[in-house]
């Protein structure tokens, strides 16, 4: 008889930090550092990178393409050319990485040169095939399905393909924070708990490593559309860990145990984030053309999934060491915390200023507001999620160019309402949950 259990909402990620008395109001926010894990700055190993992209291709061709479809209309009635273009760009990237490995003195010992040559040849064939398909667009669902099926068999049967994918998976599983690894290996954890935790943590660490690659692409402002293949693999990885956890919970001896509660919470959190990301942020992204929109959606989706994973991993660490600080596991959270504090304070002051100008849009007051907006855009803006920056900049530009009082007051009113909403979102960031706002936004 199986055990039934009700999903438990995730516990708050109480971000209690020491030594937070430093003055963050003068902190200069720079785009290159905002909320970016310093690990993403490391040079990427070509073998791992090739395995990562091949794994994404594997997931996307198998079943992942439907994850990103627009929810409106029938998938059989739309043009599938964009999916083929995304696959082709990834094939070209994989071909270049394969050539790099073939020309490298440190070629992987686990793969023979003949196997790599065969992979390179089949990648070239696939590039030619997808190129020919793109030229005869539009493509219907049957043509896309036939293309994906052929490519899946054409590449997936290769020894080098599967060896590279397994290598990347092993690298991802081992890429957990050092402090977390130390906690899992400590004698404070029983053998049974250690087995359960390691099985789950390695799976989450693997998904997080894939997301770090997306963060690196965002940081470098690289083309992002083919990043959906990484999301396809992450969806598969997180779905796997959810199934593993739920299966483990049905066989758990003690449903009152803390580990049971944490595993239940982790499953709930991950399932919720997957639905939110793939049904909202990434829905229809393959058909979107404007680069800023693609950047905004992928940036937000990456942050949501990565933050959710780090919250889960942090809860497991606190099972063993309840007093541990988040920054001991993830040092980059210190910077993110300080940026979020600064952003919240700046938004509160700016909201009050805008509401004051709405009541009295005097020339001197508007000049000061425009100076403050320019400073925010130049100094604080990178602390916002990318999708919020365009709206903020549009309001700031509209206010700067409007001089007529009758036109200016309605704009200021809308901007004030927008800032209040934005302040609420920032104030609700998990990383600020232990630090309630003590100031005032407006009268």
Buried (B, 14 or more C-beta within 10 A) or exposed (E): EEEEBEEBEBEEBEBEBEEBEEEBEEBEBEEEBBBBBEBBEEEBBBBBBBBBBBBBBBBBBBEBBEBBBEEEEEEEEBBBBBBBBBBBBBBBBBBEBBBBBEEEEEBBEEBBEEBBEBBBEBBBBBBEBBBEBBEEEEBBBEBBEEBBEEBBEBBBEBBBBBBBBEBBBBBBBEBBBEBBBEBBEEEEBEEEBBEBBBEBBBBBBBBBBBBBBBBBBBBEEEEBBBBBBBBBBBBBBBEEBBEBBBEBBEEBEEEEEEBBBBBBBBBBBBBBBBEBBBEEBBBEBBBBEEEEBBBBBBBBBBBBBBBBBBBBBBBBBBBBBEEBBBBBBBBBBBBBBBBBBBBBBBBBBBBBBBBBBBEEBEEEBBEEBBEBBEEBBEBBBBBBBBBBBEEBBEBBEBBEEBEEEEEBBEBBEBBBEBBBEBBEEBBEBBBBBBBEBEEEBBE
